[in-house]
Amino acid sequence: MKINYINTFKTDIFDDDHMDKAYKIVTLPSEKDYSCLVILCNSNSPFDYINDIIRDVKGRMASTILIDQILHVGNTNKRFVALDYDGEKICGSSFALIKKGSSIRKATCDYLNKMDLVESSVLTSVQIRMIKKGVAI
C-alpha cells in the first residue's frame, strides 16, 4: 500500500491545521482495509473527540477508520484502533495490528515530526530521536 503523503495532507475537508484540532484526518485512497487515518495530535484519548471525528467524516463511504493514538499510549500493541463506520455512526471497534515499516506508520511519524509534536509526548527519548531522524516506528 502506498500513501501519497503530500496530496493526502492537502485535500478537501480533511485539510485541518493541527493547532485547530486535536487530530489530523488523512485519506487513504490506495488502502483496501481503511478509508482514512486519524492521527492524534496530543496525549488525550481518541474517544474524547469521537463525536468531532464522526462529524468530520460524516457522509463518507462506509468503511473502517483507523486511529493512531501513539501520543496517547505510545508505540504499543494498543496504538492503532479500528472503528467500523457505517456512513453515519460507529458500529464497533477493535485494536488493529499495523506492521512495522508500513506506510501508515511512516505517514504518522512524518506528520508528527513535521508538526513538532513528539518532544513532549509519552514516547521514549529513543523513539523521539528515531522519529526526528525520519524512521517510522
NORUR-V317267 format. One record per residue. N is the residue number from 1. RES is the residue in one small letter. NEAR is the number of other ideal C-beta (glycine too) atoms within 8 Angstrom. Layout:
BEGIN
N_RES_NEAR + N_RES_NEAR
END
This chain:
BEGIN
1_m_9 + 2_k_5 + 3_i_13 + 4_n_8 + 5_y_9 + 6_i_6 + 7_n_7 + 8_t_14 + 9_f_10 + 10_k_6 + 11_t_8 + 12_d_5 + 13_i_5 + 14_f_12 + 15_d_7 + 16_d_10 + 17_d_5 + 18_h_10 + 19_m_4 + 20_d_5 + 21_k_10 + 22_a_9 + 23_y_13 + 24_k_12 + 25_i_13 + 26_v_14 + 27_t_10 + 28_l_14 + 29_p_6 + 30_s_7 + 31_e_10 + 32_k_3 + 33_d_5 + 34_y_12 + 35_s_12 + 36_c_13 + 37_l_13 + 38_v_14 + 39_i_13 + 40_l_15 + 41_c_12 + 42_n_8 + 43_s_7 + 44_n_9 + 45_s_6 + 46_p_14 + 47_f_5 + 48_d_7 + 49_y_10 + 50_i_9 + 51_n_6 + 52_d_10 + 53_i_14 + 54_i_11 + 55_r_7 + 56_d_10 + 57_v_12 + 58_k_8 + 59_g_4 + 60_r_9 + 61_m_5 + 62_a_5 + 63_s_8 + 64_t_10 + 65_i_13 + 66_l_17 + 67_i_13 + 68_d_13 + 69_q_13 + 70_i_14 + 71_l_13 + 72_h_11 + 73_v_8 + 74_g_9 + 75_n_7 + 76_t_6 + 77_n_5 + 78_k_8 + 79_r_11 + 80_f_12 + 81_v_12 + 82_a_13 + 83_l_11 + 84_d_9 + 85_y_15 + 86_d_7 + 87_g_8 + 88_e_4 + 89_k_6 + 90_i_9 + 91_c_6 + 92_g_6 + 93_s_7 + 94_s_6 + 95_f_8 + 96_a_8 + 97_l_6 + 98_i_9 + 99_k_5 + 100_k_6 + 101_g_6 + 102_s_10 + 103_s_8 + 104_i_15 + 105_r_13 + 106_k_12 + 107_a_14 + 108_t_13 + 109_c_13 + 110_d_11 + 111_y_12 + 112_l_14 + 113_n_12 + 114_k_6 + 115_m_8 + 116_d_6 + 117_l_11 + 118_v_12 + 119_e_6 + 120_s_2 + 121_s_10 + 122_v_7 + 123_l_12 + 124_t_6 + 125_s_6 + 126_v_6 + 127_q_12 + 128_i_12 + 129_r_8 + 130_m_9 + 131_i_15 + 132_k_8 + 133_k_6 + 134_g_8 + 135_v_7 + 136_a_12 + 137_i_10
END
